Amino acid sequence: MTTTENTIETNTLEPLMQIQQQHYKIAENVDLYIGDSKNIPKTTKFTMIYFDPPFNSDRDYILNCDSSLGFSDKWTDVEYEEFIKSHIDVLYELLENDGTLFFHISSSCMYIPEKILRNKFKLVEPIFWKKCRSKNNVKTKLGSVVDIIWKCNKINKYKFNLVTQEKDATYLKNSFKNKDSRGNYALGHLVTENTKKGYMYEIKIGDLVFNPESGWRIKETELKKLIEEDRIHMPTKKGANLYKKIYLHENPGKPCTDLWDDIHSISQGSEERKYPTAKPIKLLERLIEISTNVGDYVYDPMCGSGTTAKAANNLNRKCIINDINPDIIEIVMSRFQ
């Protein structure tokens, strides 16, 4: 873990030897560079980039009252726009064509970055991270509980992995009350809501005939297959609808949405804060899981305490992180000791 460029092996990191930066081999899959991130050559490509720059919040951030570790986040809008644009221009070139750039920003400071990102990327979609439940110390304005993570892609067919979020505890307790030989199950709708028309056909099960006025949500062949597999919940009341059996053991979680309310900020949990604006490891792990596969390269140009590197290492991805502040070297190293 000493400062040396001779420790870099001949691989995809080789272009980094051409610039004057300090290099630290943090772990087998993690390399830290200290210097201006714009100096990273465009010949290095990444499947996922996590960009968590200053927010233009007009504040100074320190780790605590006894520490000078932190940074000033005071800009004019013109200065901030140029700062973000110059970095996005570099990061765009570093990103694989099927890769994803995640841009993390406060919801109150999202306008300037959104404008820049939409001018650069083909696809820009917001992820809404509800980082805390409430702000009890706010008296004269609405409490800010949401950050925006812009998900940015160059092409329509980008690399994507479906991940799940834990189901709501109240939903789990109240919904999976039915049980058969397979296990506990909840009821899934098969009949289309009354405000629109679905597939129109009649189904007969024994002496009972089902032909809802609004139609079915699925095709007749799909419904018949569910009936054959005993995955239909039969009603006990006359005139009631058929339902699909949704088994608890087959649905450990719900497909991830664009609202993340199940991961809380460091201030709301037990994770140690190593940097003033550090993000939780679980947040970075989800972003990495969604956008990369094992062995892919991840990049964080303003890494702070190295949360991205720790998350990538946990998931067996290769990671390069960069920061302009040498004070973070020991903090990043401490994550891997």
C-alpha positions in Angstrom: 0.0 0.0 0.0 2.8 2.4 -0.7 2.9 5.1 -3.3 4.4 3.8 -6.4 3.6 3.5 -10.1 5.8 0.5 -10.5 3.3 -1.7 -8.7 0.8 -1.3 -11.6 0.7 -4.5 -13.7 0.4 -4.5 -17.4 -3.4 -4.7 -17.9 -6.3 -2.3 -18.4 -4.8 0.1 -15.8 -1.6 0.6 -17.9 -2.8 4.0 -19.4 -2.9 5.4 -15.9 0.9 5.3 -15.8 1.0 8.1 -18.3 -0.3 10.7 -15.8 1.3 12.2 -12.6 -0.9 10.8 -9.9 -0.3 8.9 -6.7 -1.3 5.3 -7.0 -2.3 3.1 -4.0 -3.1 -0.6 -4.4 -5.8 -0.9 -1.8 -6.9 -4.5 -2.5 -6.6 -7.1 -5.3 -9.6 -5.5 -7.1 -9.3 -1.9 -5.9 -6.9 0.9 -7.0 -6.9 4.4 -5.6 -5.5 7.4 -7.4 -5.0 10.9 -5.9 -5.3 13.8 -8.3 -7.7 15.5 -10.6 -10.1 13.0 -12.0 -10.2 14.7 -15.3 -6.7 13.5 -15.9 -7.9 9.9 -16.3 -7.2 8.9 -19.9 -10.1 8.1 -22.2 -8.6 4.7 -23.1 -9.8 3.2 -19.8 -13.5 2.1 -20.0 -15.9 1.3 -17.2 -19.2 -0.5 -17.1 -20.5 1.6 -14.2 -19.5 5.0 -13.0 -20.8 6.5 -9.7 -20.5 10.3 -9.7 -21.2 11.9 -6.3 -19.9 15.5 -6.7 -20.5 18.5 -4.5 -24.2 19.5 -4.6 -23.9 23.3 -4.9 -25.6 23.4 -1.5 -23.9 26.6 -0.3 -22.6 24.8 2.7 -19.3 23.8 4.3 -19.0 20.1 5.3 -16.8 18.7 8.0 -16.8 15.2 9.5 -17.5 16.5 13.1 -16.7 19.4 15.3 -13.3 18.0 16.2 -12.2 17.3 12.6 -11.1 19.5 9.7 -11.9 16.7 7.2 -14.4 17.9 4.6 -14.9 20.4 1.8 -16.5 23.7 0.9 -19.6 23.4 -1.4 -20.1 27.1 -2.2 -20.3 28.1 -5.9 -22.0 30.5 -8.3 -24.4 28.7 -10.6 -22.1 29.5 -13.6 -19.1 28.1 -11.8 -21.0 25.0 -10.8 -22.4 24.3 -14.2 -19.0 24.5 -15.8 -17.5 22.3 -13.1 -20.2 19.6 -13.7 -20.1 19.8 -17.5 -16.3 19.5 -17.7 -16.4 16.3 -15.6 -19.4 14.8 -17.4 -17.6 15.3 -20.7 -14.7 13.2 -19.4 -16.9 10.5 -17.7 -19.0 10.1 -20.9 -15.9 9.0 -22.8 -14.8 6.7 -20.0 -18.2 4.9 -20.0 -18.7 1.7 -22.0 -21.4 2.0 -24.7 -23.7 -0.4 -22.7 -22.6 1.0 -19.3 -24.4 3.2 -16.8 -23.5 6.4 -15.1 -25.2 7.2 -11.9 -25.2 10.9 -10.9 -26.1 11.5 -7.2 -27.5 14.9 -6.3 -29.8 16.6 -3.7 -33.4 17.0 -4.9 -33.1 20.7 -4.2 -30.0 21.1 -6.5 -31.0 18.8 -9.3 -31.8 21.3 -12.1 -28.3 22.2 -13.4 -27.0 18.5 -13.4 -30.2 17.3 -15.1 -29.9 19.9 -17.9 -26.3 18.8 -18.5 -27.1 15.1 -18.4 -30.0 15.3 -20.8 -27.9 17.2 -23.3 -25.3 14.5 -23.2 -27.0 11.1 -22.7 -29.7 9.4 -24.7 -31.5 8.1 -21.6 -31.7 9.9 -18.3 -34.0 8.5 -15.6 -34.4 9.5 -12.0 -34.1 7.1 -9.0 -35.7 8.6 -5.9 -33.8 7.7 -2.8 -35.8 8.3 0.4 -32.8 8.5 2.6 -34.6 9.2 5.9 -38.1 9.1 7.3 -38.4 12.6 8.8 -36.6 15.8 9.6 -37.6 16.7 13.1 -35.2 19.6 13.3 -36.8 21.6 10.4 -39.1 24.4 11.5 -39.2 26.9 8.7 -39.2 24.8 5.5 -40.2 21.3 4.3 -37.8 18.6 5.4 -35.6 17.3 2.6 -35.7 13.5 2.7 -35.1 12.6 -1.0 -32.0 12.5 -3.1 -32.0 12.0 -6.8 -29.7 9.5 -8.5 -29.8 10.1 -12.2 -29.4 6.9 -14.2 -27.8 7.7 -17.5 -27.2 5.5 -20.6 -25.8 6.1 -24.1 -28.0 3.4 -25.8 -31.3 1.6 -25.3 -29.8 -1.8 -24.8 -27.6 -1.1 -21.8 -26.5 -3.8 -19.3 -29.2 -4.3 -16.7 -29.7 -6.9 -13.9 -33.1 -7.2 -12.2 -32.7 -6.9 -8.4 -35.4 -7.1 -5.7 -36.3 -5.0 -2.8 -37.6 -6.5 0.5 -41.4 -6.6 0.7 -43.2 -4.4 3.2 -43.4 -6.1 6.6 -47.1 -5.3 6.9 -47.8 -6.7 3.5 -46.0 -9.9 4.3 -47.9 -10.3 7.6 -51.3 -9.6 6.2 -51.2 -11.0 2.6 -49.8 -14.5 2.7 -52.5 -16.0 5.0 -53.7 -18.7 2.6 -52.0 -22.0 2.5 -52.0 -25.2 0.4 -49.6 -28.1 -0.1 -47.1 -25.8 -1.7 -47.0 -23.3 1.1 -48.4 -19.9 2.1 -49.7 -17.7 -0.7 -51.2 -14.3 -1.4 -53.9 -13.5 -4.0 -53.0 -11.9 -7.3 -55.6 -10.3 -9.5 -56.7 -12.0 -12.7 -59.7 -9.9 -13.6 -59.2 -6.5 -15.2 -60.3 -3.4 -13.3 -63.6 -1.9 -14.2 -62.2 1.2 -15.9 -60.8 -0.7 -18.9 -61.4 -3.9 -20.9 -59.2 -7.0 -20.8 -59.1 -10.3 -22.7 -62.7 -11.4 -23.3 -63.4 -15.1 -22.9 -65.3 -17.6 -20.7 -63.6 -20.1 -18.4 -65.4 -23.2 -16.9 -64.0 -24.9 -13.8 -66.2 -27.9 -12.8 -69.8 -26.6 -12.7 -68.7 -23.0 -12.3 -68.4 -20.5 -15.2 -66.3 -17.4 -15.0 -66.8 -14.6 -17.5 -66.0 -11.2 -16.0 -67.6 -8.1 -17.7 -64.3 -6.2 -17.7 -62.3 -9.3 -19.0 -59.1 -10.9 -17.9 -55.6 -9.6 -17.3 -54.0 -12.6 -19.0 -54.6 -14.6 -22.2 -56.8 -17.7 -22.1 -53.9 -20.1 -22.7 -52.0 -18.6 -19.6 -55.1 -18.9 -17.4 -55.7 -22.5 -18.4 -52.1 -23.3 -17.6 -52.5 -21.9 -14.1 -55.6 -24.0 -13.6 -53.8 -27.1 -14.7 -51.0 -26.4 -12.3 -53.4 -25.8 -9.4 -52.3 -22.2 -9.1 -55.8 -20.7 -9.0 -57.6 -19.7 -5.7 -61.2 -20.7 -6.0 -63.8 -18.3 -4.5 -66.0 -19.5 -1.7 -68.7 -16.9 -2.4 -71.0 -17.0 -5.4 -70.1 -14.4 -8.0 -66.6 -13.8 -6.6 -63.6 -13.6 -8.9 -60.8 -16.0 -9.5 -57.4 -15.2 -8.1 -53.9 -16.3 -8.9 -51.8 -17.9 -6.1 -48.6 -15.9 -5.4 -46.4 -18.1 -3.2 -44.2 -16.5 -0.5 -41.3 -18.9 -1.2 -41.3 -18.0 -4.9 -41.3 -14.2 -4.3 -38.6 -13.3 -1.9 -38.8 -9.7 -2.9 -40.5 -7.2 -5.2 -38.8 -6.1 -8.5 -36.8 -3.0 -7.8 -38.7 0.3 -8.6 -37.4 3.8 -9.0 -38.4 4.6 -5.4 -35.8 3.4 -2.9 -37.3 3.7 0.6 -35.7 0.6 2.1 -32.1 1.9 2.4 -31.5 4.6 5.0 -28.7 7.2 5.2 -25.8 6.5 7.5 -27.2 9.0 10.1 -30.3 6.7 10.4 -28.4 3.4 10.8 -25.4 1.8 12.5 -22.8 2.1 9.8 -19.8 4.2 10.8 -19.5 7.6 9.1 -16.0 8.0 7.6 -16.6 11.1 5.5 -19.0 14.1 5.9 -21.2 13.1 2.9 -20.6 9.4 2.9 -23.3 7.2 1.5 -24.4 3.7 2.8 -22.7 0.6 1.4 -26.1 -1.0 0.7 -26.9 1.9 -1.7 -23.8 1.4 -3.7 -24.2 -2.3 -3.7 -27.6 -2.0 -5.3 -26.4 0.4 -8.0 -23.5 -1.9 -8.8 -25.7 -5.0 -8.9 -28.2 -3.4 -11.2 -25.6 -2.2 -13.8 -22.7 -4.7 -13.7 -21.7 -8.3 -13.7 -18.9 -10.1 -11.7 -15.5 -8.9 -13.0 -16.7 -5.7 -14.6 -15.0 -2.4 -13.9 -16.5 0.3 -11.7 -15.2 3.9 -11.4 -15.8 6.6 -8.7 -14.0 9.9 -9.7 -14.7 11.6 -6.3 -14.6 8.7 -3.9 -14.5 10.4 -0.5 -14.1 7.6 2.0 -14.2 4.8 -0.6 -17.7 3.4 -0.1 -17.9 2.5 -3.8 -14.7 0.6 -3.7 -15.9 -1.4 -0.6 -19.2 -2.2 -2.3 -17.5 -3.2 -5.5 -15.1 -5.4 -3.7 -17.9 -7.1 -1.8 -19.5 -8.0 -5.1 -16.3 -9.1 -6.8 -16.1 -6.3 -9.2 -12.9 -4.5 -10.2 -12.9 -0.9 -9.0 -10.8 2.3 -9.6 -11.5 5.2 -7.4 -10.1 8.7 -7.5 -10.1 11.7 -5.2 -8.2 15.0 -5.2 -7.8 15.1 -1.4 -4.9 13.1 0.0 -6.5 13.2 3.4 -8.8 10.3 2.4 -6.0 7.8 1.7 -5.9 6.4 5.2 -9.7 6.4 5.5 -10.0 4.3 2.3 -7.3 1.9 3.4 -9.1 1.4 6.8 -12.1 -0.1 4.9 -9.9 -3.0 3.8 -7.8 -3.7 6.9 
